[in-house]
Amino acid sequence: MFNDIGALELLTLGVLAVLVFGPDKLPKLIQDVTRTIRKIREFSDSAKEDIRSELGPQFKDFEFEDLNPKTFVRKQLMDGNDDLGLKEIRESFDLRKDLADVTDAVNGRTPAASDTANSAANGSAGASSGTPSTSLTKTGDTAPDLLKKAPAPAQPERPPFDSDAT
């Protein structure tokens, strides 16, 4: 809970405590606060033990942290047993390929041409391999240019304005 408090925040809290409570009352206040926190922890631990003893021996490994929904899901689904096939789903999702397909569609390139271009850029195919390289330029009106605006449809002729009708 307090893992993200830095030195500057602690110093500010200390100065503020000295200003509000004064240097005379501050040690007594710190003792009272620590005593209260200790009593709350003891009460919480005894309540947990009472609940465990009431549940019986079949719940001896019961942890109260398991009641947190995030912990429960993590323990049940991510316990190393991949019964639901989540690992296969994660591996089948290829964001780079999907993103490349979208950019190719926007640029008007076919996926086969971009695959060849990507492999040529990666060095796996090139002029030294003897295969002809594919040009990324368009060779006709095979795909519409998605970057240009479509021409606006012709507006129908509007009737004359009649000021008496309004």
C-alpha positions as CSV (number, residue, x, y, z in Angstrom):
1,M,0.0,0.0,0.0
2,F,2.8,2.4,0.8
3,N,5.4,1.0,-1.6
4,D,5.4,4.2,-3.7
5,I,6.1,6.8,-1.0
6,G,9.4,8.4,-1.6
7,A,11.8,10.2,0.7
8,L,10.5,13.6,-0.1
9,E,6.9,12.6,0.8
10,L,8.1,11.1,4.1
11,L,10.1,14.3,4.9
12,T,7.0,16.4,4.1
13,L,4.8,14.3,6.3
14,G,7.3,14.5,9.1
15,V,7.6,18.3,8.9
16,L,3.8,18.6,8.7
17,A,3.4,16.4,11.8
18,V,5.8,18.5,13.7
19,L,4.0,21.7,12.7
20,V,0.5,20.3,13.5
21,F,1.2,18.4,16.7
22,G,4.3,20.1,18.0
23,P,7.6,18.4,19.0
24,D,6.3,17.8,22.6
25,K,3.3,15.7,21.6
26,L,4.7,14.0,18.5
27,P,6.5,11.0,20.3
28,K,3.4,10.2,22.3
29,L,1.3,10.4,19.1
30,I,3.7,8.0,17.3
31,Q,3.4,5.5,20.2
32,D,-0.4,5.7,20.2
33,V,-0.5,5.2,16.4
34,T,1.8,2.2,16.5
35,R,0.0,0.6,19.4
36,T,-3.4,1.0,17.5
37,I,-1.9,-0.5,14.4
38,R,-0.5,-3.4,16.4
39,K,-4.0,-4.0,18.0
40,I,-5.7,-4.0,14.6
41,R,-3.3,-6.5,13.2
42,E,-3.7,-8.8,16.3
43,F,-7.5,-8.5,15.9
44,S,-7.3,-9.4,12.2
45,D,-5.0,-12.3,12.8
46,S,-7.2,-13.7,15.6
47,A,-10.3,-13.3,13.4
48,K,-8.6,-15.2,10.5
49,E,-7.6,-18.0,12.9
50,D,-11.1,-18.3,14.3
51,I,-12.5,-18.5,10.7
52,R,-10.0,-21.2,9.8
53,S,-10.8,-23.2,12.9
54,E,-14.5,-23.0,12.2
55,L,-14.1,-24.1,8.6
56,G,-12.5,-27.4,9.7
57,P,-9.4,-29.4,8.6
58,Q,-10.5,-29.6,4.9
59,F,-9.8,-25.8,4.6
60,K,-6.5,-25.8,6.3
61,D,-4.7,-24.5,3.2
62,F,-7.3,-21.7,2.7
63,E,-5.9,-18.3,2.1
64,F,-7.9,-15.1,2.4
65,E,-6.0,-13.6,-0.5
66,D,-7.7,-16.1,-2.7
67,L,-11.0,-14.3,-2.2
68,N,-9.6,-11.4,-4.3
69,P,-11.1,-11.9,-7.8
70,K,-7.7,-11.2,-9.6
71,T,-5.9,-13.6,-7.4
72,F,-8.6,-16.2,-7.8
73,V,-8.6,-16.0,-11.6
74,R,-4.8,-16.0,-11.8
75,K,-4.6,-19.1,-9.5
76,Q,-7.3,-21.0,-11.4
77,L,-6.5,-20.1,-15.0
78,M,-2.8,-19.5,-14.9
79,D,-1.8,-22.3,-12.7
80,G,0.4,-24.0,-15.3
81,N,-2.5,-26.1,-16.5
82,D,-3.6,-24.7,-19.8
83,D,-6.9,-26.5,-20.1
84,L,-8.6,-23.7,-21.9
85,G,-5.9,-23.3,-24.6
86,L,-5.0,-19.8,-23.7
87,K,-1.4,-20.4,-24.8
88,E,-2.4,-21.4,-28.3
89,I,-4.6,-18.3,-28.6
90,R,-1.8,-16.0,-27.5
91,E,0.6,-17.6,-30.0
92,S,-1.9,-17.5,-32.9
93,F,-2.4,-13.7,-32.4
94,D,0.2,-12.0,-34.5
95,L,-0.1,-8.2,-34.2
96,R,2.7,-7.4,-36.6
97,K,1.1,-9.5,-39.4
98,D,-2.3,-7.9,-38.8
99,L,-0.8,-4.4,-38.7
100,A,1.1,-5.1,-41.9
101,D,-2.0,-6.3,-43.7
102,V,-3.9,-3.1,-42.7
103,T,-1.1,-0.8,-43.8
104,D,-0.9,-2.7,-47.1
105,A,-4.6,-2.3,-47.6
106,V,-4.3,1.4,-46.9
107,N,-1.4,1.8,-49.3
108,G,-3.1,-0.2,-52.0
109,R,-0.6,-3.0,-52.0
110,T,-1.4,-6.7,-52.2
111,P,-0.3,-8.9,-49.3
112,A,1.8,-11.0,-51.5
113,A,3.8,-8.0,-52.8
114,S,4.4,-6.8,-49.2
115,D,5.5,-10.2,-48.1
116,T,8.1,-10.3,-50.8
117,A,9.1,-6.7,-50.0
118,N,9.4,-7.6,-46.3
119,S,11.5,-10.6,-47.0
120,A,13.7,-8.6,-49.3
121,A,14.1,-6.0,-46.6
122,N,15.0,-8.6,-44.0
123,G,17.7,-10.0,-46.3
124,S,16.2,-13.4,-46.8
125,A,15.5,-12.7,-50.5
126,G,17.3,-10.4,-52.8
127,A,19.0,-10.0,-56.2
128,S,21.7,-12.5,-55.3
129,S,19.2,-15.3,-54.9
130,G,18.2,-15.1,-58.5
131,T,14.5,-14.3,-57.9
132,P,13.1,-11.2,-59.5
133,S,12.1,-8.5,-57.1
134,T,8.6,-7.3,-56.9
135,S,7.9,-3.6,-57.4
136,L,5.7,-1.9,-54.9
137,T,4.3,0.6,-57.4
138,K,0.8,0.2,-58.7
139,T,0.6,-1.2,-62.2
140,G,-3.0,-0.1,-63.1
141,D,-6.3,0.4,-61.4
142,T,-6.4,-3.0,-59.7
143,A,-7.0,-1.4,-56.2
144,P,-8.7,1.9,-55.4
145,D,-6.5,4.6,-53.9
146,L,-7.8,4.8,-50.4
147,L,-5.9,8.0,-49.6
148,K,-7.7,10.2,-52.2
149,K,-11.2,11.5,-51.4
150,A,-14.0,10.0,-53.5
151,P,-15.7,12.6,-55.8
152,A,-18.8,14.0,-54.1
153,P,-22.1,12.9,-55.7
154,A,-23.9,15.5,-57.7
155,Q,-26.2,17.6,-55.6
156,P,-29.8,17.5,-56.7
157,E,-31.3,20.9,-57.8
158,R,-32.8,22.7,-54.8
159,P,-36.3,24.2,-55.1
160,P,-36.5,27.9,-55.0
161,F,-36.6,29.6,-51.6
162,D,-40.1,30.7,-50.5
163,S,-40.0,33.2,-47.7
164,D,-43.7,33.1,-47.2
165,A,-43.6,29.4,-46.4
166,T,-41.2,29.8,-43.5
